[in-house]
Amino acid sequence: HNIVLYANAVDIKTDQYAGYGQADFNLLSNLTVTAGIRYLSADLTQEAYAVQDISGACGWVQGCVTTPRLSFSGGGNQAKTTYNFALLYKPTPDISLYVRAASGFRLGGINSSHYAALAYGDDSVPLQYSPDSLWDYEVGAKAWLFNRKLFLTATYYHIDWSNQQLQAQTATAFTYTLNAGQTKTDGVELAVSAYPVPGLS
């Protein structure tokens, strides 16, 4: 017969609450300012169960099967605010120019190796790792050309990604997630759609 010596179950729960608001202001008939804000609060809980394990009390080679037990329980709260700002200018009905700055994030989480590392005298594993953050800056144009037979979109963007979530390992061989590092990205996007005759694109 087949005996399972290791089996674990993990229960992860996230309760999120958020509020969002955005407003558009027409400074001129062809100039619009947009401002938006979003707040999110999240309660994170994580529990791990050793459904079946072996104990060295009976000898590490054979071992003996243990009863199911709670092997980890931890949690915490995380909150983050994000923003959206934009300026839209239409010099003609067929041409739109814009600039935009917006932020975003990814929720953090719980390191289940926190208490196990503490048991070995290693306090380098945080119970929680935080959200990472992203700021995107764009300037672009959208235009109809040649009597609306050609549609052009062009965008330049710069992205700052900070507090990145990275995998690490302690000197005592425990793996966990931490916040470190920063990445900057610059790029250009260009798209052209042509409509030479009715029905063809």
Secondary structure, 3 states (H helix, E strand, C coil): CCCCCCEEEEEEEEEEEEEEEEEEEEEECCEEEEEEEEEEEEEEEEEEEEEECEEHHHCCCCCEECCCEEEEEEEEEEEEEEEEEEEEEEEECCEEEEEEEEEEEECCEECCCHHHHHHCCCCCCCCEECCEEEEEEEEEEEEEECCCCEEEEEEEEEEEEECCEEEEECCCCCEEEEECCEEEEEEEEEEEEECCCCCCC
